[in-house]
Amino acid sequence: MASTFFNWIKSPKAREYFFSTHFWGPVANWGLPLAALADLKKDEEMISGTMTTALACYSFVFMRFAWMVQPRNYLLFACHATNASAQSLQEIRFVNYWHRGGREKKLEAAQEASSDGPVTQAIKAHEDSKKAS
């Protein structure tokens, strides 16, 4: 199988493929899903629901295009499938954060984290008792 691949790489058909928009279009387009995957680690406050929905719809449409064009463009299909998946995950994060109570839970957790722990409370109580005496 490897020898078949290497023979194909040396062929004019491979050069024709690598110098075509059938190859370079999807390669250039991989910036979108890579950025979307990187954004999965960012705070939910930064997610734009409108833009995420638009990018997901765009990728779903172009997944169909990549499948229907002849010859099929599997590289473009994979690019848009990855982007559609990442944007869908972002959309789920957006809805959970803004419409299903995620923001309130995060604010409560931050408030609890900023409150003093039992050791700090004991030290403050001890200092207050010194001031009182």
N, C-alpha and C positions, 0 to 999 in steps of 0.2 A: 504494500500500500504506500509506503514511504517513497519507494522508487517511482511509482506512478505519479505521486505528487511532485517530486523533483523534476520529472520529465515534463509535467504540465507547466511548472514554473519557467522552464527554459523555452517553452513554445511561444510562437507569435500570438496565440490565443490568450495566453496569460498576460502578455504585454498589453494587448488590446483591452483586457479587462482592467488592469491596474492603471491605465491611462484614460479611463472612461469616467463619466459621471455616475455610472452604476456602482463604482467603487468609492470615488472621492466625495460624492454627495453624502452618503451615510457616514463616512469617516468624519467629515466636518460636522455632521449633525450630532455626533456622540457627545458634544459639549453639553447639550441639554440634559440627557439622562445622568451624566456624571455630576453636573451641578445639582440636579434634583436629589441624587443619592447623598451628596455632601450636605444638603440642606436638612436631611432627616435627623441630623444631630443638633440642629439649631433649635432655639426656643420657639414654642408655639406662637408667642406674641408676634413673631416676625412673618408668619405665614399669611399670604394674601389669598383669601378664598376665591376671589374672582380670577386672579391670574392662574392659580392652581387648576381651577376648573377649565379655563381656556386651554392650558397646556395639555391637560388630560384629553380633552375633546380633540385637539389637534393631533395628538399621537394616535388616538383610536382611528381617526379618519385616515391618516397616512399609513397605519398598519394595514388597513384594507387596500390602500393603493399599492403598497409594496407587494402584497399578496396577488393582486389582480394583474399587475403589469407583466408583460411577457418580454424576456424571461423574468421569472420571479426574482425579486431582489431580497434575498434572505438577510443580508447585512442591514439593509434599511428596516426590514421587518423587526429584526432583533433590537435595533436601536430604539424604535418606537414602542416595542413591547416593554422594554426596560423603562423607558420614560413614562409610559402609561401606568405601569405598576408603581413606580416611585411617586408619581403625581397623585395616584389614588391613595397611597399611604399618607401622603401629605394632607389630602382632603379629609381623610378619616381623623388625623390628628387635629386639623382645624375644627371640624365639627365637634369632636370630643372636648376640645379646649373651650370653645366659645359658646356652644349650645347644649352641652351635656354636663356641665358642672366642673369641668377640668380646671378652669381658671380659679373658681372658688376654692377647690381643694388645694391648689398650689398656693394660694394666698394664705389659707389656714395653716398649711405646713410651714410656710415661711414665718408666719406669726408665732407658731409654736417653737420653731427653731431659734427665733430671736429671744424668746422668753428665757429667763434664767433657769438653769438646772438646779438640782437639790443642793449641790455643794456651794454654788454661788449664793443661793438663798440662805444657807446656813452661815456663810461668811458675812453677808449683809446683816443678818439678824444679830450676829455676835457684835458687829461694829455698831449697830444701832443700840444694843444694850450697853455698850461701853459709853456711848454719847449720853445716854439717859442717866447713867450713874455718876 
